[in-house]
C-alpha cells in the first residue's frame, strides 16, 4: 500500500480519531467493569488481528511469528501491559487524566534510551522533560488523597511499558534485527486476554457491552495499529509523534461531549504544559533535521 505524504498525514489523523474513542465508549458500558473491560477488548482485538494479518502479510505470517524469536514476544509482553493498564486506568479515573499521562511516553522513552542504550538527549528534550514533568506534577497535586490518583498511577504503567518496548526495538535494530510490530500487537492482545481472564471471572458483560467492546477491539485498536505501521513507512518519527498528540485533544473532547466528563481546570492547565512541551520538542527536532539534510546534500 503506497501513500503520498498528504495521504499518510490524513490517515494518521484518522488513526488518532479512532484511538480517541476508547474513553467515551467505555463510559457507555452497562455492567462490564475493571478487568472484564480489558479482557473483552483484548479478545476482540486478537480476533480482529487474526483476520487482518493474513490479509496484509499472507497466511505465512503466523509461522513467521513462531520463528521470530524472543524479541517479538518481549515486544508483545510490553504491548499487553499497555493494553491492560490503559483500560484499567479508564475505569479508575477520568479520560483526560489518562490521556495526558500517556502523552509523556516519548519523553520517558528518551530517558530510558539514555539510561540503557546511552543515547544522547538534546537540550531541547531535557527542557521538554522538565516542562512536561511540571505539568504532570501540577495535575497530580490536585489528586493527592483522591480517587483519581490510583487511576493516574496505573496509567503511568503505559508510558513505562511503551518506553521498554521502543528500547527493545531500538536495541534489536542496532544488532541488525527487525521486529514486525503488527504481529507483536497480536501477541500483546492475546497475552492481555490470557492473564486478565481469571481476574475478570465471573463475566457479567451484557450484549450491549460486548458490542461496544468489539467496536473498541476492531476500530479503536486493531485497524489503527495496522494503519499506523503503514503511515510510519512514509512519515518521519517526529511527524508521527506530533500527529499522535491529536488523540489527547480528540479523546478529551469526545468524553466531554459524549459522556459529560468535564476535565478539571488543573488537568487542563497541566495538559497544556505537557502538550506544548511535546509539540515544541518534536517541531524543533524536525526543523533541525530539515536544516541538516540540505547541508549534507
Secondary structure as UniProt FT lines:
FT   HELIX           5..19
FT   TURN            20..21
FT   HELIX           22..26
FT   TURN            27..28
FT   HELIX           34..57
FT   HELIX           60..67
FT   HELIX           70..92
FT   HELIX           95..102
FT   TURN            103..104
FT   HELIX           105..116
FT   HELIX           123..141
FT   TURN            142..145
FT   HELIX           148..174
FT   TURN            175..176
FT   HELIX           181..200
FT   HELIX           207..215
FT   HELIX           216..222
FT   HELIX           223..232
FT   TURN            233..234
FT   HELIX           237..244
FT   HELIX           246..259
FT   HELIX           265..296
//
